[in-house]
Amino acid sequence: LAADVLAELSENNLQSDARVVQSLASRRPGWGWRRNEIAARQTGIASEIVAAHAPPADAEPARAAAALLAKYQNSPPKDFADRQKMLAFLARRGFSFSTAKEAVEFFCKNNSPS
């Protein structure tokens, strides 16, 4: 019975795993793609559907991460520990290390005192 109901909902596009993946990404703009991917997979969505909705390779996640850093901290890191905190902040939001590192460098370059 439940399988029939789900099949009917899917046929009428009232239940769609693709829309769930898109919804996760739009509701959590401060999250990196990896974190949204994990959340989608935890809800039971197939890997193929999740991968089909991955952002394009030419998207600029580092700029999005740098914008998130601007909300988190208004000045560049003062020392190595501050830099590590910024990297950890972005990692907790699902950004890869390379993206986080690039974002911190971008943030430092654009927010350095004149």
Long-range contacts (C-beta under 8 A, 24 or more apart in sequence): 17-45, 17-46, 17-49, 18-49, 18-52, 18-53, 20-45, 21-45, 21-49, 21-50, 21-53, 22-53, 25-53, 29-64, 30-68, 30-93, 31-93, 31-94, 32-61, 32-65, 32-90, 32-93, 32-94, 32-95, 32-96, 32-99, 33-61, 33-94, 34-94, 34-95, 34-96, 35-93, 35-94, 36-94, 37-94, 38-94, 61-95, 61-99, 61-103, 62-99, 62-102, 62-103, 62-106, 63-103, 63-106, 65-90, 65-93, 65-95, 65-99, 65-100, 65-102, 65-103, 66-103, 66-104, 66-106, 66-107, 66-110, 68-93, 68-103, 69-103, 69-104, 69-107, 70-107, 70-111, 74-111, 75-111, 76-107, 76-108, 76-111, 76-112, 77-104, 77-108
